Amino acid sequence: MVKKTFNNYQNSFKGLSKEVWWLALITFINRAGTMVLPFLSLYLTENLKLSLSQVGWIMSSFGLGSLLGSYLGGKLTDKIGFYRVMFWSLLTTGFLFISLQFITTFIGFVIGMFITMAIADTFRPAMFVSLKAYSKPENQTRSLTLIRLAINLGFSFGPFLGGMIIATLDYSGLFWVDGITCIVAILLMRIVLKQKEFHLKKINQNSENEIQITSVYKDKPYWVFLVVVFLMGFIFLQLFTTMPLYYKNVHHLTEVEIGLIMAINGFLIFLFEMPLIHYIEKKLLNKLKIITWSLVLFALSFLVLDISTWAGVLIVSMLLITLGEMLAFPFTNNFAMNRSPEGKEGRYLALYTMAFSMAHIFSAKTGMEVIARFGFDINWYLMGSLGLIAAILMLWLKRMLTTSEGVVKIT
């Protein structure tokens, strides 16, 4: 039984290109250093003595910068290629993260966070397009899952290490490590990963049907999908903004304990996401249904927090949101990749990442204001309700696609 399980796990990784494996290693190095974000709200409230409202504005500037970066990343990727966008984005971001520790004012941090994220998130559309260049079409979902596995392995290691750094040194060490790992990751990419641009085919504009498909602004199902992605990101991002404050202020956990709970998310995804995706793809399960159920899990992960004050409910909540994340993120990204026509990949995927950026703008600010005015319990009810609304929208999207395009587009 154990041998069979191990063989199935091993088989889920077969067939992926060496370039994708290099991308995964580079992503792991970078993500392991991204330990500032889970502790950012704590740093701003405890070290800089900012109010929850001010922290919310800083997180909104984070989202605005991410929105601009995602838009520019998509445009630049289509114009100059993903490789150059990825290189200059991470290299510059490394130095910007190091510089953030020297900013001590509210306005300064708003501006600094906006600029940092505007540069950093040009990377995301370029990364998604790179998978089309470095992986075969039939391996794209698994290639993406491997990248996510690297992200989450790094994330499971990062918060724990971040908590240890805070306990033994101070918060400034986080900014140094985050910046240096960005620089190391992209220099490694320069050494081991050859530049291989994805040559996009020109779109035939003579066909009226093809114009309708290839114009993202006329693609109504895709816009419904983007609303779902926005809501999914809106509630998921509470995990990194309001949730650490909940752990600290309500359950009185230390930074090390917070880091350990956050590490559960990345560690479980590292162990189970790739085999799970491999199983789903082999069984040809309907991916829109899977996304729908993942949103229900997201909703439940917040609603259970209002059931009990028992500390164990934090683990239950983390398990629910982790399972939801494993089901949601690979297949929403795969939907965006498959929906994008030749020649418009950067723009479609930019809109996908921009939906998350919009969530960054409103998620933290909304959560902080709700908590400041009404408390944590009301915020968890709000997030649970939004998760259920997103699930209903997914059912509508599935019906829309089935009616207008048949089942080919949604499987």
C-alpha positions in Angstrom: 0.0 0.0 0.0 2.8 2.4 1.0 4.8 1.4 -2.1 1.7 2.0 -4.4 1.1 5.4 -2.8 4.8 6.3 -3.3 4.7 5.2 -6.9 1.5 7.2 -7.6 3.2 10.2 -6.1 6.3 9.7 -8.2 4.3 9.2 -11.4 2.5 12.5 -10.9 5.9 14.3 -11.5 6.8 12.4 -14.7 7.0 14.0 -18.1 7.7 17.6 -16.9 10.5 19.4 -18.7 13.8 20.2 -16.9 13.2 23.9 -17.5 10.0 23.6 -15.4 12.0 21.9 -12.6 14.5 24.8 -12.7 11.7 27.3 -12.5 10.3 25.4 -9.5 13.7 25.5 -7.7 14.1 29.2 -8.4 10.5 29.8 -7.2 11.3 27.8 -4.0 14.4 29.9 -3.2 12.5 33.1 -3.8 9.4 32.0 -1.9 11.3 30.7 1.1 12.5 34.2 1.6 9.1 35.8 1.3 8.6 35.7 5.1 7.8 39.4 5.5 4.2 39.1 4.2 2.7 36.8 6.9 4.1 39.1 9.6 3.6 42.5 7.9 0.4 43.4 9.8 2.1 42.5 13.1 5.2 44.5 12.1 3.2 47.6 11.2 1.1 47.5 14.4 3.7 46.5 16.9 6.9 48.1 15.6 5.7 51.1 13.8 2.7 51.6 16.1 0.2 52.1 13.3 -3.6 51.8 13.7 -5.6 49.0 12.0 -7.1 51.6 9.7 -3.6 52.7 8.6 -2.5 49.1 8.2 -5.5 48.7 6.0 -4.5 51.6 3.8 -1.0 50.2 3.4 -2.4 46.8 2.4 -4.6 48.7 -0.1 -1.5 50.4 -1.6 0.0 46.9 -1.8 -3.0 45.9 -3.9 -2.9 49.0 -6.1 0.8 48.4 -6.8 0.0 44.8 -7.6 -2.8 45.8 -9.9 -0.5 48.2 -11.9 2.3 45.6 -11.9 0.0 42.8 -13.2 -1.2 45.1 -16.0 2.3 46.2 -17.0 3.6 42.6 -16.7 1.0 41.4 -19.2 1.7 44.2 -21.7 5.5 43.9 -21.3 5.4 40.1 -21.6 3.5 40.3 -25.0 6.0 43.0 -26.2 9.5 42.0 -24.9 9.0 38.5 -23.7 8.6 36.8 -20.3 12.3 36.1 -19.7 13.4 39.7 -19.5 10.3 40.7 -17.5 11.0 38.0 -14.9 14.6 38.8 -14.6 14.3 42.6 -14.1 11.2 42.3 -11.9 12.8 40.0 -9.3 16.2 41.7 -9.3 14.7 45.1 -8.7 12.2 43.8 -6.2 15.1 42.3 -4.1 16.6 45.8 -3.6 13.2 47.3 -2.9 12.4 44.8 -0.2 15.7 45.5 1.6 14.9 49.3 1.5 11.4 48.9 3.1 12.9 48.3 6.6 14.3 51.9 6.6 10.9 53.5 6.1 9.2 54.4 9.4 6.3 56.7 8.5 2.8 55.8 7.4 2.9 57.8 4.2 6.4 56.5 3.4 5.3 52.9 3.8 2.2 53.5 1.6 4.4 54.8 -1.2 7.2 52.3 -0.7 4.7 49.3 -0.7 3.0 50.6 -3.9 6.3 50.9 -5.8 7.6 47.6 -4.5 4.5 45.7 -5.6 4.2 47.5 -8.9 7.7 46.1 -9.8 7.2 42.8 -8.1 4.0 41.8 -9.7 5.1 42.3 -13.3 6.7 38.9 -12.6 3.4 37.0 -12.3 1.9 37.2 -15.8 5.4 36.5 -17.2 5.7 33.4 -15.1 2.4 32.0 -16.3 3.3 32.6 -19.9 6.7 31.0 -19.3 4.9 27.7 -18.6 3.5 27.7 -22.2 7.1 28.0 -23.5 8.7 25.4 -21.2 5.9 22.8 -20.9 3.8 20.7 -23.3 0.1 21.6 -23.5 -0.9 18.3 -21.8 1.5 19.1 -18.9 0.6 22.7 -18.3 -1.7 22.1 -15.3 0.9 19.8 -13.6 3.7 22.2 -14.5 1.7 25.0 -12.8 1.1 22.6 -9.8 4.8 21.9 -9.5 5.4 25.7 -9.4 2.7 26.0 -6.7 4.3 23.1 -4.9 7.6 25.0 -4.8 5.8 28.1 -3.7 4.1 26.3 -0.8 7.2 24.3 0.2 9.0 27.7 0.4 6.0 29.2 2.2 5.9 26.3 4.8 9.6 26.9 5.5 9.5 30.7 5.3 7.0 31.6 8.1 8.6 29.2 10.5 12.1 30.7 9.8 10.5 34.1 9.9 9.1 33.5 13.4 12.6 32.2 14.5 14.3 35.3 13.1 11.9 37.7 14.9 12.3 35.7 18.1 16.1 35.8 18.0 16.9 39.0 16.0 14.2 41.4 15.0 11.9 42.3 12.0 14.7 44.0 10.0 16.2 40.6 9.4 13.1 39.6 7.5 13.5 42.4 5.0 17.1 41.5 4.4 16.4 37.8 3.8 13.4 38.6 1.6 15.4 40.9 -0.6 18.5 38.7 -0.8 16.6 35.6 -1.8 14.9 37.5 -4.6 18.3 38.5 -6.0 19.8 35.0 -5.5 16.7 33.4 -7.2 16.9 35.5 -10.3 20.7 35.2 -10.6 20.3 31.4 -10.5 17.7 31.7 -13.3 20.2 33.7 -15.4 22.8 30.9 -15.0 20.7 27.7 -15.4 17.7 28.7 -17.5 18.2 29.5 -21.1 16.1 32.2 -22.7 13.4 30.6 -24.7 10.7 33.0 -25.8 7.2 31.8 -26.6 6.5 32.8 -30.2 2.9 33.7 -30.4 1.0 33.1 -33.6 -0.8 36.0 -35.2 -4.5 35.9 -34.9 -6.7 35.6 -37.9 -8.9 38.7 -37.7 -11.0 37.7 -40.7 -13.3 35.3 -38.8 -16.1 37.0 -37.0 -16.3 34.1 -34.5 -12.6 34.3 -33.8 -12.8 38.0 -33.0 -15.5 37.3 -30.5 -13.3 34.6 -28.8 -10.0 36.5 -28.9 -11.3 39.8 -27.6 -11.1 39.6 -23.8 -13.5 42.5 -23.4 -16.2 40.6 -25.3 -15.6 37.4 -23.4 -18.5 37.6 -20.9 -17.9 34.2 -19.3 -14.3 35.2 -18.6 -15.4 38.3 -16.8 -17.8 36.3 -14.6 -14.8 34.1 -13.9 -12.7 37.1 -13.0 -15.4 38.2 -10.4 -15.1 34.7 -8.9 -11.3 35.0 -8.8 -11.6 38.4 -7.2 -13.9 37.1 -4.4 -11.7 34.0 -3.9 -8.7 36.2 -3.5 -10.6 38.6 -1.3 -11.4 36.0 1.3 -8.2 34.0 0.9 -5.9 37.0 1.6 -7.4 37.4 5.0 -5.1 34.5 5.9 -2.1 36.8 5.6 -3.6 40.1 6.9 -6.3 39.8 9.6 -5.7 36.1 10.5 -2.2 36.7 12.1 -3.8 39.5 14.2 -6.5 37.1 15.3 -4.0 34.5 16.3 -2.0 37.1 18.3 -4.8 39.2 19.9 -7.5 36.7 20.5 -5.6 33.4 21.0 -2.4 35.0 22.3 -0.1 33.0 20.1 3.6 33.9 19.8 5.3 34.7 16.5 6.8 31.2 16.4 3.5 29.5 17.0 1.9 31.7 14.3 4.7 30.7 11.9 4.0 27.0 12.7 0.3 27.2 12.0 0.9 29.1 8.8 3.5 26.5 7.8 0.8 23.8 8.0 -0.7 25.3 4.8 2.5 25.1 2.7 3.5 21.7 4.1 0.2 20.0 3.3 0.1 21.5 -0.2 3.7 20.2 -0.7 2.7 16.7 0.2 -0.7 16.3 -1.4 -1.4 18.9 -4.1 0.5 17.3 -7.0 -1.0 13.7 -6.4 -4.4 15.2 -6.0 -4.2 17.2 -9.3 -2.8 14.2 -11.1 -5.7 12.0 -9.8 -8.3 14.6 -10.9 -6.8 14.9 -14.4 -6.7 11.2 -14.8 -10.3 10.8 -13.8 -11.3 13.7 -16.1 -13.4 15.3 -13.4 -15.2 18.5 -14.2 -12.9 21.4 -13.1 -15.6 24.0 -12.7 -17.4 21.8 -10.2 -14.1 21.3 -8.3 -13.6 25.1 -8.2 -17.1 25.5 -6.9 -16.5 23.0 -4.0 -13.2 24.7 -3.2 -15.1 28.0 -2.6 -17.5 26.2 -0.2 -14.4 25.0 1.7 -13.0 28.6 1.8 -16.3 29.8 3.2 -16.4 27.0 5.9 -12.8 27.7 6.9 -13.9 31.2 8.2 -17.3 30.2 9.5 -15.9 27.5 11.8 -13.9 30.2 13.6 -17.2 31.6 15.0 -18.3 28.2 16.3 -15.8 27.9 19.2 -13.0 29.7 21.1 -11.1 26.4 21.4 -7.6 26.9 20.0 -7.9 23.6 18.0 -10.5 25.3 15.7 -7.6 27.3 14.2 -6.1 24.0 12.9 -9.5 22.9 11.5 -9.8 26.3 9.8 -6.3 26.0 8.3 -7.1 22.4 7.0 -10.3 23.6 5.3 -8.7 26.6 3.6 -5.7 24.5 2.6 -7.8 21.8 0.9 -9.8 24.6 -0.8 -6.6 26.2 -2.0 -5.3 22.9 -3.5 -8.5 22.5 -5.5 -9.0 26.1 -6.5 -5.8 27.7 -7.5 -4.4 25.2 -10.1 -7.7 24.9 -11.9 -8.6 28.6 -11.9 -5.2 29.3 -13.4 -5.6 26.5 -15.9 -9.0 27.9 -16.9 -7.4 31.3 -17.6 -4.5 29.7 -19.6 -6.8 27.6 -21.7 -9.3 30.4 -22.3 -6.6 32.8 -23.6 -6.3 32.6 -27.4 -2.9 32.7 -29.3 -1.4 36.1 -29.2 -3.4 37.3 -26.2 -1.9 35.1 -23.5 -0.2 38.0 -21.6 -3.4 40.1 -21.6 -5.7 37.3 -20.4 -3.3 36.2 -17.7 -2.7 39.8 -16.7 -6.4 40.2 -16.1 -6.3 37.0 -14.0 -3.5 38.3 -11.8 -5.2 41.8 -11.7 -8.3 40.2 -10.2 -6.1 39.1 -7.3 -4.5 42.5 -7.2 -8.0 44.1 -6.9 -8.6 41.7 -4.0 -5.4 43.0 -2.4 -6.7 46.5 -2.6 -10.0 45.9 -0.8 -9.5 42.7 1.2 -7.2 43.9 4.0 -8.8 47.4 4.3 -12.3 45.9 4.5 -11.2 43.3 7.0 -9.3 45.8 9.2 -12.3 48.2 9.2 -14.8 45.5 10.0 -12.6 44.2 12.9 -12.0 47.7 14.3 -15.8 48.5 14.2 -17.5 45.2 14.8 -14.9 42.6 15.9 -13.3 39.5 14.4 -16.5 37.3 14.5 -18.4 39.6 12.1 -15.5 39.6 9.7 -15.5 35.8 9.6 -19.2 35.8 8.9 -18.6 38.3 6.1 -15.8 36.2 4.5 -17.9 33.0 4.7 -20.8 34.7 3.0 -18.6 36.0 0.2 -17.2 32.5 -0.3 -20.8 31.1 -0.8 -21.7 33.9 -3.2 -18.6 33.0 -5.2 -19.7 29.4 -5.3 -23.1 30.4 -6.6 -21.4 32.5 -9.4 -19.4 29.4 -10.4 -22.6 27.5 -10.9 -23.9 30.3 -13.1 -20.6 30.3 -15.0 -20.8 26.5 -15.6 -24.4 26.9 -16.9 -23.4 29.8 -19.1 -20.5 27.9 -20.7 -22.5 24.7 -21.1 -25.3 26.6 -22.8 -23.2 28.7 -25.1 -20.1 26.7 -25.9 -20.8 23.1 -24.9 -18.6 21.1 -22.5 -15.4 21.3 -24.5 -14.4 24.7 -22.9 -14.9 23.6 -19.3 -13.2 20.3 -19.0 
